Amino acid sequence: GTLHIPVGKYRVKATSGNCIFLLDKPIKIVGEGASKDGSWLQVDPQTPSTVDVFRVSPVAASSPFTEFRGIRVSPVDTSGFVGGRDVIAIVTEAHSQLQRFVVSDCWLHAGVGVAISGRDTDTSVSTACYYQSVIQRCTLYGEKGGIYFTQAGDSITISDNNFPPLGEIGIYISPVIGAAHQVIERCGFQGNSKGAIVLVGCEQAKIRDCQIEQGVAYTGLGGMVRLDNCKGTEV
């Protein structure tokens, strides 16, 4: 089904548990714009830093889709990192798979966490989550980064997004063995201290038409674009 979020400001919080909203079945969440005058979910500062805003964790062995369009999510006080962990956390394993997700035209501020995270505990390419998924035309940031995927599946397209200078990493992707075709294009990065784009073990990835500004001193193994054990990458 579709959950429509009309124009307005909505205060949301959870004082316990691991999320505010649990999405365990296919759903489309559709707002009317990601500006402050659009569909704005304001995360209450009393929400602990261990709580995700949306947790996508299907109960079915193969859930076909989850979509987010035209919403704004941020702490109530956008000047500080308070309240909440990841805005959209995809948590899957061999028996709770997500075939595809779309995040489009959203403004996501994660507070202390990551704007969009994907953590799959299964290592098999045949059951890995989120194939043929799309993240486009979004502003994504949090203290830990904009996008952070482990055990990612095939064909993830990340295009026309903005990564402001508040996160440690702009994009981090580490796929399951055999997954390929990660595309990062027309994105803007500024001041990500541990790297704008970090790919680990990716195959046939493409990074093109991006604008990357350093803005800060790098820490640890940081760099503008970091490729670890990647094959066939085009930059």
Disulfide bonds with the S-S distance in Angstrom:
none
